[in-house]
Structure formats: C-alpha cells, structure tokens
Amino acid sequence: MIADGQRSVRLDEVAEPAPRPHEAVIAVEAYSINRGETFLLDRPRDGWRPGKDVAGTVLAPAADGTGPAAGTRVVGHPPMNGWAERVAVATTSLAVLPDEIATVTAAALPLAGLTALRLIRAAGALAGRRLLITGASGGVGHYVTELAVAAGADVTAVSATVERGARLRELGATTVTEVAAAEGWFDVAMESVGADSLPAVRRKVRPRDGLLIWFGQASRQPVTLDFFDWVDGTVAAPIIAFDYTRSDRPDGEDLNTLVRLVAEGRLHPEIGMVLPWDHTREAIDDIRGRRLRGNVVMEVQA
C-alpha cells in the first residue's frame, strides 16, 4: 500500500525490501491500522509508506545472525512500510508467536499494546488507586483498562457512547461515562482527546499528589490551559507529555510481554473488524468516522 495523495492509500508495486544486517524480512499475513497513521496520510512525507503493526512469518532471517530463524511466526513493529506483502523489521522489534495466538490477533498488539504497557509503567503503582482514561474505546484504551484493572486500579473509562464502551465494562472498568460525569478525584488520568477534554480532566485529578499523562490529541484540536488554574491550588497536578517511543526497553522485549499475557489469557486484544487488505481504504474511512471500537486488522492476500 502506498499513499495516494488523497488522504488514503492504493495497492501498487514497490521494490522488494532491502534489509540491513540486523533486519529480518517478514512475509506479512496481517497488519493493523492505527489512527495516527490515518493522520499521517493527510500530508504524507516523501518516501513514507504506512505500516507499523505486522504479523506473519520470517522469510529471510537477519544476516547478522540475531533474531528468529526462517519459518518462525512473529509479530513486529517496523517504523513504516508494513502495509505490504513483505517488510524488513529489526530483530529487536520482533517477538515470536506461540501456536495458540492467531496471526490476526497478534497484528493488533504492537502500537496500541506497547503504548498501553508503557502508559501503565509511567503511571507507577496502581493498586488501590483511581484511574481515569479518555478515548477509552480505541485500541489503547482497551489494553490500558485490562492492564490497569489487573494491577489493582479502579478504572473509569470515558467513551463517546455507551455502546462503544460496553466492552470496557467486561474488561473490568468500574464506570464508563463522559468526562463531565466522571466523579473525581482521580489519582491518575490518561488523556488522549485534546481540545476541551484535557482541561476538564485536569479538574478531576488530585491537585497535590495526582498525575495527568497526556498521550495524544485524537480530536486534532489544540488544548488551551489557564495558568491561573494553578494559582489557587485546586488544579495543580503535574502533566507528563508521554511518547511511547521513548522507552528504555526495546520493542521486542515489550512485545514478548504482551504475547505472553495474551497466551496466558490475561490480555484480550479487542478487534473491531477483520477485512482483506484490498479493503484498507474502507477501513481507514471507518476509523476516521469512529465507527469501530478497538483495532481493525487487514489480512494480506496474495
């Protein structure tokens, strides 16, 4: 798939991957589409092709001898180019898949799963603490909810509609609601909507020992904060700007953790739709129209 210059993609022939010594060539069987990639399609940079979440089989192992052997089923997180039949992926960004995890399931893990896992780490100890997460009906929100509940948190999930948030209750969220109706105080808030959402969330976080983690702006609307909110001390919790790529652990290590949790039945990827890859344009439209919950996965067909 390549960017078509009209905010979407089209099927086209491209050159075969030219792997560097530390990269394996993966025969892609499924990939997941992330909302952030749909944003990049608005103004794609030269030479960029989308695709950060892939699952498939090692076609050619890395020349430097690292990583899995040919024929091994893997899930990977390349920086781009994954919406394709074949892609080169650094061996440090691969995890081996056990037989019990389907390729389609694994394809929904990388970006959303890595983001959620690292958000949980950034939040610190969660046992007995109240957590608020906005934009919770997306892929990241489902993972955060299940991981946070497992860590002992009392989770309030913000979802656009009750229907989109139903699965969050099944995953353990105590409350699914709108920001305005969320009853504070919260020890930790994870905000990914932007616009008016972030200031509203700030007012529900404990001012002295609370924490607000900003990790996205799905509304694509800028945030305005009033400095004087800090003056009276009622809205004084620190704000952390979170970037999932700034991790001291390689992607492959964290992917292994996610794979293990799925295999043990402790993490359940939420897949809203599975389609053949020639329907990628339609899937992008559904993501933009917020007609899906969780992840959308495309199966690559020869």
Rosetta blueprint (number, residue, H / E / L):
1 M L
2 I E
3 A E
4 D L
5 G L
6 Q L
7 R L
8 S L
9 V E
10 R E
11 L L
12 D L
13 E L
14 V L
15 A L
16 E L
17 P L
18 A L
19 P L
20 R L
21 P L
22 H L
23 E E
24 A E
25 V E
26 I E
27 A E
28 V E
29 E E
30 A E
31 Y E
32 S E
33 I E
34 N L
35 R H
36 G H
37 E H
38 T H
39 F H
40 L H
41 L L
42 D L
43 R L
44 P L
45 R L
46 D L
47 G L
48 W L
49 R L
50 P L
51 G L
52 K L
53 D E
54 V E
55 A E
56 G E
57 T E
58 V E
59 L E
60 A E
61 P L
62 A L
63 A L
64 D L
65 G L
66 T L
67 G L
68 P L
69 A L
70 A L
71 G L
72 T L
73 R E
74 V E
75 V E
76 G E
77 H L
78 P L
79 P L
80 M L
81 N L
82 G L
83 W L
84 A L
85 E L
86 R E
87 V E
88 A E
89 V E
90 A E
91 T H
92 T H
93 S H
94 L E
95 A E
96 V E
97 L L
98 P L
99 D L
100 E L
101 I L
102 A L
103 T H
104 V H
105 T H
106 A H
107 A H
108 A L
109 L L
110 P H
111 L H
112 A H
113 G H
114 L H
115 T H
116 A H
117 L H
118 R H
119 L H
120 I H
121 R H
122 A H
123 A H
124 G L
125 A L
126 L L
127 A L
128 G L
129 R L
130 R E
131 L E
132 L E
133 I E
134 T L
135 G L
136 A L
137 S L
138 G E
139 G H
140 V H
141 G H
142 H H
143 Y H
144 V H
145 T H
146 E H
147 L H
148 A H
149 V H
150 A H
151 A L
152 G L
153 A L
154 D E
155 V E
156 T E
157 A E
158 V E
159 S L
160 A L
161 T L
162 V H
163 E H
164 R H
165 G H
166 A H
167 R H
168 L H
169 R H
170 E H
171 L L
172 G L
173 A L
174 T L
175 T E
176 V E
177 T E
178 E L
179 V L
180 A L
181 A L
182 A L
183 E L
184 G L
185 W L
186 F E
187 D L
188 V E
189 A E
190 M E
191 E E
192 S L
193 V L
194 G L
195 A L
196 D L
197 S H
198 L H
199 P H
200 A H
201 V H
202 R H
203 R L
204 K L
205 V E
206 R L
207 P L
208 R L
209 D L
210 G L
211 L E
212 L E
213 I E
214 W E
215 F L
216 G L
217 Q L
218 A L
219 S L
220 R L
221 Q L
222 P L
223 V L
224 T L
225 L L
226 D L
227 F H
228 F H
229 D H
230 W L
231 V L
232 D L
233 G L
234 T L
235 V L
236 A L
237 A L
238 P L
239 I E
240 I E
241 A E
242 F L
243 D L
244 Y L
245 T L
246 R L
247 S L
248 D L
249 R L
250 P L
251 D H
252 G H
253 E H
254 D H
255 L H
256 N H
257 T H
258 L H
259 V H
260 R H
261 L H
262 V H
263 A H
264 E L
265 G L
266 R L
267 L L
268 H L
269 P L
270 E L
271 I E
272 G E
273 M E
274 V E
275 L E
276 P E
277 W H
278 D H
279 H H
280 T H
281 R H
282 E H
283 A H
284 I H
285 D H
286 D H
287 I H
288 R H
289 G L
290 R L
291 R L
292 L L
293 R L
294 G E
295 N E
296 V E
297 V E
298 M E
299 E E
300 V L
301 Q L
302 A L
